[in-house]
């Protein structure tokens, strides 16, 4: 019956939608780090932005002293500041590399953080870094590393954590001179070549630096070249496993090159990585990603971006996470789904009613047609009744018999019909974390 088919279709559709929109929980424990200098109100706003309740996750605090443990030797006092406001939300995963989203973080980008986290020894994880107002984000790296260790139960190597912090400051400083995307691409691609080929010779590192900077059409000073060379020598000494880092490094390169192309800047093909392009960049694409089975955004897709205001700077290693719809848009989308299902059944009911009317009309027309073709067996028309008031009792009996036959025929036809129709950079030294 059609009604049962509609119900079955509805259940299938609802199952598909539910499985698509219900957030997939992390492969590991989720951990939130809170900058210790946030007020109680700011703290709650951060939890709301992350889309999680405080009692649903492990919560850790990060302070300025912890930042200095890793950044003290490479960051300036202006970069370190005295307070920590940036917060992070981290979930370890089994695959997918390192994916990062930032909100109100001005000095470092999502790609910059993702690349440096790979240097810290992280392999697969999702991380959201945010503040309730624009901050530099120098404290974010410390928070993410701390959260990852707690969530995964795996202690990161201290030397690699210090090296990641040095890489973040080196890339951030370079970004101030040549642009954030260019700086991220240059450092990430040089690091990729060094790790991939096991390069440790200073001359070979210098060649890699020259090739990559030419690829990005940038010119570095001698001091910048030395700073990058020193960093790469330290990275080479760690003997990283390229295969475990490859997905993150390739993704960072793809995102950087895509950003530069959108800005109208040509990037040469260095042969280091193949660009995949085609990243999502609209709300419509987000829904396509949601229902089309594309890469799961994890916690990057659960944030409430509209809570931070229209001026909040949102950046992510997956473009789909930058264009999340607002709460109103999600409500509107699901209201359309409800209206569609409601209309589906209303239309079906209307069709059944129309079908019954059509069937009755057809039977009526058929009766009239039979009256015309075989008048001796059917009831006479009204005019004949009026003009022949003196009809015999035999004709009346014939009329009664024919009426009964037509009534039975219409009833049988109608019975047959029933059977078949049945979604900072540094504003001040005290507010740059």
HELIX and SHEET records of a PDB file:
HELIX    1   1 UNK A    2  UNK A   21  1                                  20    
HELIX    2   2 UNK A   40  UNK A   50  1                                  11    
HELIX    3   3 UNK A   54  UNK A   56  5                                   3    
HELIX    4   4 UNK A   64  UNK A   71  1                                   8    
HELIX    5   5 UNK A   77  UNK A   80  1                                   4    
HELIX    6   6 UNK A  110  UNK A  119  1                                  10    
HELIX    7   7 UNK A  140  UNK A  152  1                                  13    
HELIX    8   8 UNK A  158  UNK A  178  1                                  21    
HELIX    9   9 UNK A  180  UNK A  197  1                                  18    
HELIX   10  10 UNK A  202  UNK A  215  1                                  14    
HELIX   11  11 UNK A  222  UNK A  237  1                                  16    
HELIX   12  12 UNK A  242  UNK A  262  1                                  21    
HELIX   13  13 UNK A  283  UNK A  292  1                                  10    
HELIX   14  14 UNK A  298  UNK A  301  5                                   4    
HELIX   15  15 UNK A  305  UNK A  308  5                                   4    
HELIX   16  16 UNK A  319  UNK A  322  5                                   4    
HELIX   17  17 UNK A  327  UNK A  373  1                                  47    
HELIX   18  18 UNK A  382  UNK A  387  1                                   6    
HELIX   19  19 UNK A  393  UNK A  420  1                                  28    
SHEET    1   A 6 UNK A  58  UNK A  62  0                                        
SHEET    2   A 6 UNK A  30  UNK A  35  1                                        
SHEET    3   A 6 UNK A  87  UNK A  92 -1                                        
SHEET    4   A 6 UNK A 125  UNK A 135 -1                                        
SHEET    5   A 6 UNK A  98  UNK A 105  1                                        
SHEET    6   A 6 UNK A 314  UNK A 316 -1                                        
END                                                                             
